[in-house]
Amino acid sequence: IGRAVLLDLAAERFADIEMDHRLGALRITARLHSTELLMFNNGHGVILGQASKKVAEMAVRHWADLLEEEGVLA
């Protein structure tokens, strides 16, 4: 995403997001795109379980837009 993410606030606002304290990252279940995203507070992340680069990019854009709308990006 390239922008800082307010992890705790994001985890509170979305049912599909949970805080993974072991990794210090958000674990986002992106059912629409059949993948899982790990999002760190610096805006970088990892896509898990998706072989298609295009679908992975769509998942990132989708969640970036949702996080922006909720005001959890700094």
URLIN-V774143 format. One record per pair of residues at least 24 apart in sequence whose C-alpha atoms are under 10 Angstrom apart, sorted by the first residue. I is the first residue (numbers start at 1). J is the second residue. Records with the same first field share a line. If there is no record, write none. Layout:
I=J + J
This chain:
1=39 + 40 + 42 + 43 + 44 + 45 + 60 + 61 + 63 + 64 + 65 + 73
2=41 + 42 + 43 + 44 + 45 + 64 + 73
3=41 + 42 + 43 + 44 + 64 + 68 + 72 + 73 + 74
4=39 + 40 + 41 + 42 + 43 + 44 + 72 + 73 + 74
5=39 + 40 + 41 + 42 + 43 + 44 + 64 + 67 + 68 + 71 + 72 + 73 + 74
6=40 + 41 + 42 + 43 + 67 + 71 + 72 + 73 + 74
7=39 + 40 + 41 + 42 + 72 + 73
8=41 + 72
9=67 + 70 + 71 + 72 + 73
10=66 + 67 + 70 + 71 + 72 + 73
11=72
13=67 + 70 + 72
14=66 + 67 + 70
28=63
30=56 + 59 + 60 + 62 + 63
31=59
32=58 + 59 + 62
33=57 + 58 + 59 + 60 + 62
34=59
35=59
37=63
41=73 + 74
42=73 + 74
43=73 + 74
